[in-house]
C-alpha cells in the first residue's frame, strides 16, 4: 500500500473512531448521572470518550489493519486449514497487543482504575473478539473471490459454448453448401452428353451453366455471405440445368420483391432446399410439377419460401423407379432477419 494511501486510511480510521467516541460519550452521560455531577463535566466525559476511541481506532488500524494488508496476502499459498489457523493466531495477537497497549492509556485518559486481575482477561477477550471478526471478514472476502472466479469461469464456459455453437452452425452451413450433390452432377453430364449429338449449341450452353454454377459454389465457400440477388442467379442456373434434364415436367414460378434481393444471406442457403424439392417432390411424379420460389420483406425480416406443387398429388401418380413424393405439397420456409446488411437464418417450418 503506498504511503499516501496508508496515511489517508489512518486518518479515516481516526475520524470514524472519533465520531463513534462522541456518540459513546453522549450515551455515557446518563450513566454518569451528569445532572448530579454537573453539566460542566459533560464536555470532559465526551472529550475523553472521543480521545479513547480515536486511540483504539489508531491502534487497531496499525495492528489488525496492517496485518491484513501486508501479512495475510503472503499466506495465500498455504492450504485452507493452515492458512486460516495462521490468520487466527495473527489477529488474536494483534487484538491482544492493541488492548495491552491501550489499557494504560485508558487509565490515564479516564482516570478510572482497572480492577486487579481484570487486565489480562480484557486483553485475551479483545484478542478473541478481533480474531473472530477478522476471520468473518476474511472468509467473506474468500467467498467473494470464489464467486467472482466462478462467475468468470461461467462466462468463459458460455463463450466457449457460443463458439462451439457457431462452429456447429458453420459446419451445418458448409454441409448444406456442399449439397450440390454428385448425382446431380453426373445426371447433368449425362444430359449434356445426350445433347452433344442432338444440339451441340444447347449442350455447350448447358456446360457453361454447369461451370458457372460450380464456380459460384467455390466462390461462396471462401466468401461465406452473398447477396440474395447472387443466390437467386445461381438458383436460376441450377434450375435451367434441371429443366434441360426434366424438360416440360419441371416449371418454375417466382415471386420476388426487388428490395429483398439486396439482403445478405449465407451462400448456397437455398440450393439444398430447391434440390430437395425437385428431386423428392417433382421428379418422382410422372407429370412433373411446378416449383415456386418466393422472396419478400416482411416486418423487417426476409421471408424465403421454396414450394413444390406436382401435377396430380395422389401417390398413384409417382414413378416407382424415382421414389415416392410426400403426401401433399412440400414446403420449406426460412425466416432471415436482416441486421446491418447481414442475415441470420432460422428454419421455421419444414413440411
SEDOKE-664761 format. One record per residue (C-alpha): residue in three letters; x, y negated, z negated. Coordinates in steps of 0.05 Angstrom, whole numbers. Layout:
LOZA  residuo       x       y       z
LOZA      ALA       X       Y       Z
...
***
This chain:
LOZA  residuo       x       y       z
LOZA      UNK       0       0       0
LOZA      UNK      30     -68      19
LOZA      UNK      48    -116     -39
LOZA      UNK      -4    -167     -17
LOZA      UNK     -59    -115     -15
LOZA      UNK     -36     -88     -83
LOZA      UNK     -39    -158    -114
LOZA      UNK    -108    -171     -86
LOZA      UNK    -133    -105    -113
LOZA      UNK    -104    -121    -182
LOZA      UNK    -138    -190    -182
LOZA      UNK    -203    -158    -161
LOZA      UNK    -197    -107    -217
LOZA      UNK    -184    -163    -267
LOZA      UNK    -243    -204    -242
LOZA      UNK    -292    -146    -245
LOZA      UNK    -267    -126    -314
LOZA      UNK    -274    -197    -339
LOZA      UNK    -345    -201    -314
LOZA      UNK    -361    -134    -348
LOZA      UNK    -327    -160    -412
LOZA      UNK    -371    -222    -411
LOZA      UNK    -435    -181    -410
LOZA      UNK    -407    -135    -464
LOZA      UNK    -392    -196    -507
LOZA      UNK    -462    -224    -497
LOZA      UNK    -492    -156    -514
LOZA      UNK    -449    -153    -577
LOZA      UNK    -477    -218    -606
LOZA      UNK    -540    -187    -635
LOZA      UNK    -500    -130    -664
LOZA      UNK    -454    -180    -699
LOZA      UNK    -515    -217    -726
LOZA      UNK    -490    -281    -697
LOZA      UNK    -546    -321    -728
LOZA      UNK    -516    -305    -796
LOZA      UNK    -443    -316    -776
LOZA      UNK    -458    -380    -739
LOZA      UNK    -467    -393    -666
LOZA      UNK    -400    -427    -662
LOZA      UNK    -368    -357    -664
LOZA      UNK    -406    -335    -601
LOZA      UNK    -353    -362    -553
LOZA      UNK    -299    -328    -594
LOZA      UNK    -333    -260    -591
LOZA      UNK    -347    -266    -517
LOZA      UNK    -276    -290    -503
LOZA      UNK    -246    -232    -540
LOZA      UNK    -291    -183    -502
LOZA      UNK    -270    -214    -436
LOZA      UNK    -196    -211    -454
LOZA      UNK    -201    -140    -478
LOZA      UNK    -239    -117    -416
LOZA      UNK    -190    -152    -369
LOZA      UNK    -132    -119    -405
LOZA      UNK    -161     -50    -400
LOZA      UNK    -181     -62    -327
LOZA      UNK    -109     -81    -310
LOZA      UNK     -82     -21    -348
LOZA      UNK    -130      27    -314
LOZA      UNK    -112      -2    -246
LOZA      UNK     -37       4    -259
LOZA      UNK     -43      76    -284
LOZA      UNK    -103     111    -253
LOZA      UNK    -108      68    -190
LOZA      UNK     -35      72    -172
LOZA      UNK     -34     146    -188
LOZA      UNK     -90     156    -138
LOZA      UNK     -56     113     -85
LOZA      UNK      16     135     -90
LOZA      UNK      18     204    -123
LOZA      UNK     -46     240    -102
LOZA      UNK     -31     238     -27
LOZA      UNK      34     277     -39
LOZA      UNK      -6     334     -69
LOZA      UNK     -49     346      -7
LOZA      UNK      -3     402      17
LOZA      UNK     -19     444     -45
LOZA      UNK     -73     497     -46
LOZA      UNK    -141     472     -72
LOZA      UNK    -135     504    -140
LOZA      UNK     -64     480    -159
LOZA      UNK     -78     413    -126
LOZA      UNK    -139     399    -170
LOZA      UNK    -102     422    -232
LOZA      UNK     -46     372    -217
LOZA      UNK     -98     318    -207
LOZA      UNK    -130     335    -274
LOZA      UNK     -63     330    -311
LOZA      UNK     -43     266    -275
LOZA      UNK    -106     228    -291
LOZA      UNK    -111     254    -362
LOZA      UNK     -41     227    -374
LOZA      UNK     -60     161    -340
LOZA      UNK    -122     153    -383
LOZA      UNK     -87     173    -447
LOZA      UNK     -29     126    -433
LOZA      UNK     -76      69    -419
LOZA      UNK    -113      78    -485
LOZA      UNK     -47      88    -524
LOZA      UNK     -21      22    -497
LOZA      UNK     -87     -14    -505
LOZA      UNK    -103       5    -577
LOZA      UNK     -51     -42    -608
LOZA      UNK     -76     -97    -563
LOZA      UNK    -147     -82    -587
LOZA      UNK    -129     -95    -659
LOZA      UNK     -92    -159    -642
LOZA      UNK    -148    -187    -599
LOZA      UNK    -208    -167    -641
LOZA      UNK    -174    -170    -709
LOZA      UNK    -211    -106    -725
LOZA      UNK    -173     -47    -757
LOZA      UNK    -176      23    -729
LOZA      UNK    -195      77    -778
LOZA      UNK    -137     123    -797
LOZA      UNK    -135     185    -753
LOZA      UNK    -183     157    -702
LOZA      UNK    -129     131    -655
LOZA      UNK    -104     198    -628
LOZA      UNK    -176     222    -618
LOZA      UNK    -193     160    -578
LOZA      UNK    -130     169    -535
LOZA      UNK    -148     242    -520
LOZA      UNK    -221     225    -507
LOZA      UNK    -202     169    -459
LOZA      UNK    -155     216    -422
LOZA      UNK    -211     267    -414
LOZA      UNK    -261     215    -390
LOZA      UNK    -213     186    -339
LOZA      UNK    -193     255    -314
LOZA      UNK    -266     276    -305
LOZA      UNK    -285     212    -269
LOZA      UNK    -224     216    -224
LOZA      UNK    -239     289    -207
LOZA      UNK    -310     270    -188
LOZA      UNK    -286     213    -144
LOZA      UNK    -232     255    -111
LOZA      UNK    -280     312     -99
LOZA      UNK    -328     264     -66
LOZA      UNK    -272     239     -22
LOZA      UNK    -255     311      -4
LOZA      UNK    -327     325      14
LOZA      UNK    -330     262      56
LOZA      UNK    -266     282      93
LOZA      UNK    -294     353     104
LOZA      UNK    -359     324     131
LOZA      UNK    -320     276     176
LOZA      UNK    -278     334     202
LOZA      UNK    -339     377     212
LOZA      UNK    -374     322     250
LOZA      UNK    -312     312     293
LOZA      UNK    -309     387     308
LOZA      UNK    -384     387     324
LOZA      UNK    -373     330     373
LOZA      UNK    -314     367     404
LOZA      UNK    -356     430     410
LOZA      UNK    -413     392     442
LOZA      UNK    -365     361     490
LOZA      UNK    -336     429     507
LOZA      UNK    -406     458     516
LOZA      UNK    -425     399     560
LOZA      UNK    -362     410     601
LOZA      UNK    -378     484     607
LOZA      UNK    -450     468     628
LOZA      UNK    -422     420     680
LOZA      UNK    -374     474     705
LOZA      UNK    -431     524     707
LOZA      UNK    -475     474     746
LOZA      UNK    -417     462     794
LOZA      UNK    -406     537     803
LOZA      UNK    -481     546     816
LOZA      UNK    -479     489     866
LOZA      UNK    -418     517     900
LOZA      UNK    -453     584     904
LOZA      UNK    -513     551     936
LOZA      UNK    -468     513     983
LOZA      UNK    -434     578    1003
LOZA      UNK    -500     608    1025
LOZA      UNK    -493     595    1098
LOZA      UNK    -496     669    1098
LOZA      UNK    -456     717    1142
LOZA      UNK    -518     749    1172
LOZA      UNK    -539     680    1198
LOZA      UNK    -470     670    1227
LOZA      UNK    -470     738    1262
LOZA      UNK    -542     731    1286
LOZA      UNK    -526     663    1315
LOZA      UNK    -464     692    1351
LOZA      UNK    -507     748    1379
LOZA      UNK    -557     696    1403
LOZA      UNK    -502     655    1435
LOZA      UNK    -473     718    1467
LOZA      UNK    -540     734    1498
LOZA      UNK    -548     663    1523
LOZA      UNK    -480     662    1558
LOZA      UNK    -505     702    1617
LOZA      UNK    -576     673    1617
LOZA      UNK    -559     599    1608
LOZA      UNK    -486     581    1596
LOZA      UNK    -503     508    1583
LOZA      UNK    -551     525    1527
LOZA      UNK    -501     575    1499
LOZA      UNK    -447     522    1498
LOZA      UNK    -495     473    1462
LOZA      UNK    -511     526    1410
LOZA      UNK    -437     539    1400
LOZA      UNK    -424     465    1390
LOZA      UNK    -481     461    1339
LOZA      UNK    -454     521    1301
LOZA      UNK    -385     489    1299
LOZA      UNK    -414     423    1275
LOZA      UNK    -453     458    1221
LOZA      UNK    -392     494    1194
LOZA      UNK    -351     431    1199
LOZA      UNK    -403     396    1156
LOZA      UNK    -403     454    1107
LOZA      UNK    -327     449    1098
LOZA      UNK    -330     374    1090
LOZA      UNK    -383     379    1037
LOZA      UNK    -341     426     996
LOZA      UNK    -289     371     990
LOZA      UNK    -336     311     981
LOZA      UNK    -390     342     936
LOZA      UNK    -441     286     945
LOZA      UNK    -472     266    1011
LOZA      UNK    -529     222    1033
LOZA      UNK    -596     254    1047
LOZA      UNK    -590     228    1119
LOZA      UNK    -527     271    1129
LOZA      UNK    -560     331    1096
LOZA      UNK    -622     322    1139
LOZA      UNK    -579     321    1202
LOZA      UNK    -545     386    1181
LOZA      UNK    -613     418    1168
LOZA      UNK    -636     399    1238
LOZA      UNK    -574     432    1268
LOZA      UNK    -586     494    1227
LOZA      UNK    -659     498    1247
LOZA      UNK    -643     486    1321
LOZA      UNK    -598     547    1318
LOZA      UNK    -653     587    1284
LOZA      UNK    -703     564    1337
LOZA      UNK    -656     589    1391
LOZA      UNK    -657     657    1358
LOZA      UNK    -732     659    1340
LOZA      UNK    -760     619    1397
LOZA      UNK    -832     595    1391
LOZA      UNK    -841     636    1328
LOZA      UNK    -809     580    1288
LOZA      UNK    -835     509    1289
LOZA      UNK    -812     452    1245
LOZA      UNK    -852     393    1217
LOZA      UNK    -821     335    1179
LOZA      UNK    -849     281    1133
LOZA      UNK    -791     236    1116
LOZA      UNK    -791     169    1080
LOZA      UNK    -736     127    1113
LOZA      UNK    -718      96    1047
LOZA      UNK    -707     165    1017
LOZA      UNK    -653     181    1068
LOZA      UNK    -606     132    1033
LOZA      UNK    -607     173     968
LOZA      UNK    -544     212     949
LOZA      UNK    -551     286     933
LOZA      UNK    -504     346     926
LOZA      UNK    -484     371     994
LOZA      UNK    -519     433    1023
LOZA      UNK    -572     428     969
LOZA      UNK    -630     442    1016
LOZA      UNK    -598     491    1065
LOZA      UNK    -605     553    1020
LOZA      UNK    -678     536    1008
LOZA      UNK    -691     527    1082
LOZA      UNK    -654     592    1099
LOZA      UNK    -694     629    1046
LOZA      UNK    -760     601    1074
LOZA      UNK    -741     622    1145
LOZA      UNK    -711     690    1131
LOZA      UNK    -761     713    1078
LOZA      UNK    -823     673    1096
LOZA      UNK    -827     663    1171
LOZA      UNK    -780     713    1204
LOZA      UNK    -817     776    1177
LOZA      UNK    -882     751    1208
LOZA      UNK    -897     776    1279
LOZA      UNK    -929     710    1297
LOZA      UNK    -877     667    1262
LOZA      UNK    -897     604    1226
LOZA      UNK    -884     531    1211
LOZA      UNK    -831     503    1165
LOZA      UNK    -848     437    1130
LOZA      UNK    -792     391    1106
LOZA      UNK    -816     333    1062
LOZA      UNK    -775     278    1030
LOZA      UNK    -803     216     996
LOZA      UNK    -791     169     939
LOZA      UNK    -840     177     881
LOZA      UNK    -838     137     816
LOZA      UNK    -763     125     820
LOZA      UNK    -748     197     838
LOZA      UNK    -732     232     903
LOZA      UNK    -783     285     918
LOZA      UNK    -760     341     964
LOZA      UNK    -804     398     987
LOZA      UNK    -790     458    1032
LOZA      UNK    -853     497    1050
LOZA      UNK    -863     554    1099
LOZA      UNK    -931     569    1129
LOZA      UNK    -933     631    1171
LOZA      UNK    -987     648    1221
LOZA      UNK   -1033     700    1190
LOZA      UNK   -1015     703    1116
LOZA      UNK   -1040     775    1108
LOZA      UNK    -988     827    1092
LOZA      UNK   -1011     867    1153
LOZA      UNK    -982     812    1197
LOZA      UNK    -909     824    1179
LOZA      UNK    -858     864    1217
LOZA      UNK    -838     925    1175
LOZA      UNK    -767     921    1202
LOZA      UNK    -760     850    1176
LOZA      UNK    -784     859    1105
LOZA      UNK    -847     831    1074
LOZA      UNK    -864     758    1064
LOZA      UNK    -891     737     997
LOZA      UNK    -966     732     990
LOZA      UNK    -988     661    1002
LOZA      UNK    -943     602    1022
LOZA      UNK    -871     598     999
LOZA      UNK    -857     531     965
LOZA      UNK    -792     504     936
LOZA      UNK    -798     437     901
LOZA      UNK    -738     396     877
LOZA      UNK    -743     331     839
LOZA      UNK    -680     289     848
LOZA      UNK    -675     227     804
LOZA      UNK    -636     172     839
LOZA      UNK    -588     139     790
LOZA      UNK    -535      88     812
LOZA      UNK    -531     119     882
LOZA      UNK    -521     188     851
LOZA      UNK    -571     245     844
LOZA      UNK    -585     297     791
LOZA      UNK    -625     357     814
LOZA      UNK    -674     396     773
LOZA      UNK    -716     453     803
LOZA      UNK    -787     440     781
LOZA      UNK    -821     499     815
LOZA      UNK    -805     558     859
LOZA      UNK    -864     600     883
***
